Amino acid sequence: MKRSDPNSDIGSSHVCPWWLAYSFDNPIRRWIHRPLKLLAPFVTKGMHAIDVGCGMGVFSIAMAELVGDSGRVTALDLQDKMLEITRKRANWAGIGHRIQTVQGTADQLEGDGSIDFALAFWMVHEVPDRFGFFNRICSALKPDGILLVAEPNMHVSRKEFDRTIALASEAGLQPYAQQPTVRLSLSKVLVKRNR
Ligand SMILES: C[S@@+](CC[C@H](N)C(=O)[O-])C[C@H]1O[C@@H](n2cnc3c(N)ncnc32)[C@H](O)[C@@H]1O
């Protein structure tokens, strides 16, 4: 799908360094975001779920608990150090076998429409080409597959977030009926609809 306005897609290319992730990936953050409770309405047993920009894996691990042994989780991140910590944490939790870590960007995803659920938590503002990103996610999702986007409201303005969602919509992702409140965030649940 082509982008109608290439100038509307100017994101930041600043990427959160792995050591800074400890400042927000800690027990307080897990209490604030309650990953299992947040994801449970969208992720169920047997699904293939993906955590894009997984960081240290706080949501990947919750997803792996929800998909069970019949499902699988892909944890994707640019930084190998983040993935190393995700693997370690998943192994401690006894669910490492359900998580495949992949280093890279959304370009590494197969565009085969095999994914049930995708998460992009506090990462889209770090992606330089957001339209390309959403286009890639859209190809990777099954029809009626779901993407949850959450952006930190201390870094991302409402206007910027609305522009991000407009790009997602241009790529083929439409607002979903169920919209949870995500603390400290601007968020939207989107669904891939055939057009
Ligand atoms: C602020 S952290 C958030 C991590 C995690 N989602 C969380 O909520 O704890 C953003 C993460 O996105 C990753 N990232 C940034 N741009 C990316 C891209 N284009 N593709 C994959 N990962 C990316 C960074 O390496 C970093 O680990």
The ligand as a Gaussian input file, in Angstrom:
#p B3LYP/6-31G(d) Opt

LIG

0 1
 C       10.973000       2.342000      25.336000
 S       11.395000       0.708000      24.923000
 C        9.892000      -0.164000      25.309000
 C       10.116000      -1.628000      25.494000
 C        8.868000      -2.477000      25.811000
 N        7.908000      -2.469000      24.718000
 C        8.203000      -2.050000      27.088000
 O        7.126000      -1.445000      27.035000
 O        8.785000      -2.311000      28.149000
 C       11.380000       0.688000      23.151000
 C       11.990000      -0.544000      22.548000
 O       11.724000      -0.561000      21.144000
 C       12.875000      -0.992000      20.454000
 N       12.779000      -0.446000      19.088000
 C       12.846000       0.844000      18.691000
 N       12.644000       0.947000      17.371000
 C       12.441000      -0.303000      16.903000
 C       12.164000      -0.866000      15.634000
 N       12.072000      -0.101000      14.549000
 N       12.015000      -2.191000      15.525000
 C       12.117000      -2.995000      16.621000
 N       12.379000      -2.526000      17.867000
 C       12.530000      -1.204000      18.009000
 C       14.035000      -0.450000      21.264000
 O       15.211000      -1.167000      21.026000
 C       13.500000      -0.613000      22.692000
 O       13.842000      -1.869000      23.211000

